[in-house]
């Protein structure tokens, strides 16, 4: 992996190139390369997650007078895996990740989670390499910068709340969510959930938890209900 090349992508110069390299090492890579000189990125991800949340929280607190619940929704929209994954893709992170051959083939949500975690690890690496202010500058440029789009498109309002508001406005009915199917062992469940208005199933979604499956079902319902 060419660290200098990726530094140009993210517009950050590292004093310790190994920190950047380690931020891109997925655990699976070490299973196939046990002699690799660096560890995987999970500790950096742990640190970067905390730095990201603090900086985003501080920015929202300083710049918005909204109540706590609304600030929480804004922060969630900024730091959720889907958002971070999209930012990481725009930086070309996919081309520099060190993954096992199996993980290299991963697509969809599994790949998005890997990219989001790598993005948080990069933040952790920046923080360790050059301090809080540089990490803050990176987050302001790459994460906070998408806040106007989130506000304009109301992306901070979760799909369940959006669909409930729409259904109550149109029909005076509160949506109900039902688990339709559970697959897989306890440690790796996949839930299929339907969202209903009375007896009508409007949308259906899957996820590794009931909450995520409900959100996916609400998103599906919004697409169909708005047609």
N, C-alpha and C positions, 0 to 999 in steps of 0.2 A: 504494500500500500504506500502510495506516494503522499506523505504527510504534507509536504509543501504545496502540492497541487490542491489538496482539500482545504488547506488554510486559505487559499485564494477564493475558493467557493464560499467559505463562511466569513471571509474578511477578518480573520483573526490570526495574529502571529504568535506562536507558542515559543516560550523559552525552552520548555521541556517537551520535545516532540513526542516522547513516549506517552505522555498524558493524553494527547489527542489520539494516538494509536490505540491505547487501551480503551478509550471511550467507544471505539468501534469494534471491539472484540466481543462477540456473543459467546455465551457459555458453551454452546455446541461446537464452536471452532476448536476449543481446547480438547474436546473429546477425541477429535481426529488428529490434533497436533499437540500431544501432551508435553512435548519439549519446548513449546513456545515460551519465549522469555518473559512475557507479561501475563498478568491475570486477565480475567474477563471484566466486563464493564459494570457489573451490578453494584459494586460499592460506589463508583462514581455516579451511577444513576440515583442511588439513595441520597447522595449529597446534592446532586443537581436538582432533584425533585423539591427538596427543602428550600434551596436558594431561589428556584423559580417561583415557588408559592409565596415566599416572603416578598420578593420584588414586585410581583403582580399585585399582591394584597396591598402593599405600601402605595403603589401607584394609584390603585382604585380608591383607597382611603383618602389620599391627598387631592384627588381630582374629581371625585363624585360625592354628592351629598345624599345619595340613595340610602335607604335603610339596609340593615345587615343582610336580609334575605336576598335583596336584589343584587347587592355586591357579591354575595356568594354565588349567585347564578352567573354573573359576569365572569367571575374568576374561573368557575367551572368550564365555561365555554372557551376560555383562553387556554387552559392547561389540560383539557381532556386529550386522550390519546389520538383521536381523529385529527384535532387541530395540530398537535405537535408532529404527527406523522406527515401531514400535508406540508408543513414547513420544512421538515427534514427532506422530503422528496424534492422540493424546490431547490434545495441546496445540493442535490445530487448525492445525498448520503448513501443511497442504495448501492451506488457503484463502489463504495469504499468499505462497506461492512465486511467483517471477517466472520463468515458463517460456515457451518458444516455443509456438506453437499446436500443433505436432506433439507436443511433450513433454507438453503439457497432457492429451493423450489417452492417455498411457502408463499401463499398469496392471501389476499383478502385481509380479514381482521388480524390473523396471526402475524402477517408481515407488518401491518400497521403498528401493532404493539411493539414489535422489535425496533421499528424506526423511531417510535415515540420514546422508547427507553434509551435508545442511542442518543437522541437529541438531549434528553435530560442528563445523560452521562457527559455529553460535550459541555453542557453548562457547568457541571461539577468540575470538569477538567479546566475550564477557563478560570473558575473561581480559585482553584488550587494554584494554577500557574501564574495568574496575574491579579488576583484579588476581586473584592466585591464590586468595585466601580466598573471594571471591565465586564464582569458578568452582567451587571445591570445594563450597561450600554448594549451588549449583545441581545439581551431580552427586550429592551425597548425597541430596538431596530427590527427584530424578527418576530416578536410575539405581540407586544403592545400595539405595534403598527397595524395589526388587523382588527383592532377594536372598533374602528368606525364601521367596517363591513358587518361585524357582529351586531352592532346596534341598529344599523340601517335595515338589516334583514331579520331582526329579532331572533337571532340564533341563540341568544342566551336564555330564551324561554324554552324549557324542555318540551319535547314532543307530546308528553302526556298532558301537560298543562294546556298546550295549544289545542289539542284535540278535544279536551274536556270543554274548554271555552267555546269552541266552534259548535260542538254537539249540543251544548246547553242553549246556545244562542239560536240555533236552527230548529231544534226539536224539544228542548227542555228536558233532555235525558242525560244522565251522568253515565259515561262509559264504564263497563265492567270488564275486568281482565280474568281470563281463565287459562290455566295450564292445559294444553292439549296433548302434550307428549313430553316425556323425559327419556333421554338417551344417555348411555355411557355409565361408567362407574362413578361412585360418589365423589372421587377427587377430580373428575373430569366430565362433569355433567353438561348436557346441552338441552336447554329447555325450548319448547315451542309454545308460544302463548298467542291466544286470539283475543281481540278486543271487540266487545259486543255493545250494540245499542238495542236494548231489549233482547230479542232472540236473533237479531241480525248480526252476523260476524262481518265487521267492516274491514278489519286488517289482521294480519298475522305476522309474527316475527320470531326469530331465534336468537339465543344468546347463552353464554356460559353461566348466567344467573337469571333468576326470575325477573329481577329489576331491569336488566339489560334487554331481556326478551320482550318485556312490556314496552320499553322505549322503542324497540324495533317495530313492534306491532303498531304502536301509535304513529310512527313515521309512515308505515305502510298505509294506515287508515287515512292519514292526512292527504297522501297522494291520491287515493281513490275518492275520498269524500269531497275533495276540492274540484273534481272533474265536472 
